């Protein structure tokens, strides 16, 4: 089973926003930073194999 890193981060951010909507600004900021770092240092093709 292969899981791509970017959709996994998106799913986690969405769940956290639903559970803790008061942290929306922080979650979005962290999400954007992580996606930006993945874009700069890799192509986003990092996969986790189970």
N, C-alpha and C positions, 0 to 999 in steps of 0.2 A: 504494500500500500504506500503510495507516494502522496505527501502533503506539501503543497507549495507554501512558502513562508508568508508571502504578502496576503493571500486570502485568509490565512490563519490569524494574522494580526488584525485584519478587518473584522473578522468574526468576534474575536476577543474584545475589540473596542466597542462593537455594537452591543454586545452583552453587558459590558460595564456601563454603557450609557443607559441601557434599560434599567439596570439594577440601581445605579447611583446617578440620577440625572443632574445632581448638583455639581458633579465633577466633569461636566461636559467639556468645559474649556480646557482642562488639563488633559483629558483623554484625547481630544482632537489634536492638541499641540504635540503630545507624545506620539500619536499615530503619524502625524505629518513628518516629524523628525525621523522616526524609524523608517518610513517609506522613502524619505529623501536619502537617508544613509544607504539603504538597500540599492537605491537607484545610482548613487555615486560609486559605491564600492563593489557592486555586482549588478548583474542583469535582472535580478529578481528570480533567478532560476534555482535558487537554493532550495533543495527539497529534503524532507525528512523521510527516511525509509523505515518502515516497521515490518 
